[in-house]
Amino acid sequence: MSSFLLGALAMGFLVIAMFFARFFARTRDRFFSFMAVAFLIMSMNQVALMVFGEDSEYRSWLYLVRLAAFVLILVGIYDGMAPVLLSML
């Protein structure tokens, strides 16, 4: 993937993170803070791919960073749904 596309993805993830940060500032719902941090991590991941090169075989740690962002999204979903699920019991 070219540096231009990696930069465009990083910018898109950063814009999404800023939207979620704005939603968090309005509502103070922790779900939006989890999402903002996760998309910020994904944006930094794309920048790291651009800096270190996408063809490097030593970049497997970058997949762990991306995994951490996805786990953060899942934690945010669970954090938002746990009170609802517990009230059903």
Stockholm file with secondary structure:
# STOCKHOLM 1.0

chainA/1-89         MSSFLLGALAMGFLVIAMFFARFFARTRDRFFSFMAVAFLIMSMNQVALMVFGEDSEYRSWLYLVRLAAFVLILVGIYDGMAPVLLSML
#=GR chainA/1-89 SS CCHHHHHHHHHHHHHHHHHHHHHHHHHCCHHHHHHHHHHHHHHHHHHHHHHHCTTCTTCHHHHHHHHHHHHHHHHHHHHHHHHHHHHHC
#=GC SS_cons        CCHHHHHHHHHHHHHHHHHHHHHHHHHCCHHHHHHHHHHHHHHHHHHHHHHHCTTCTTCHHHHHHHHHHHHHHHHHHHHHHHHHHHHHC
//
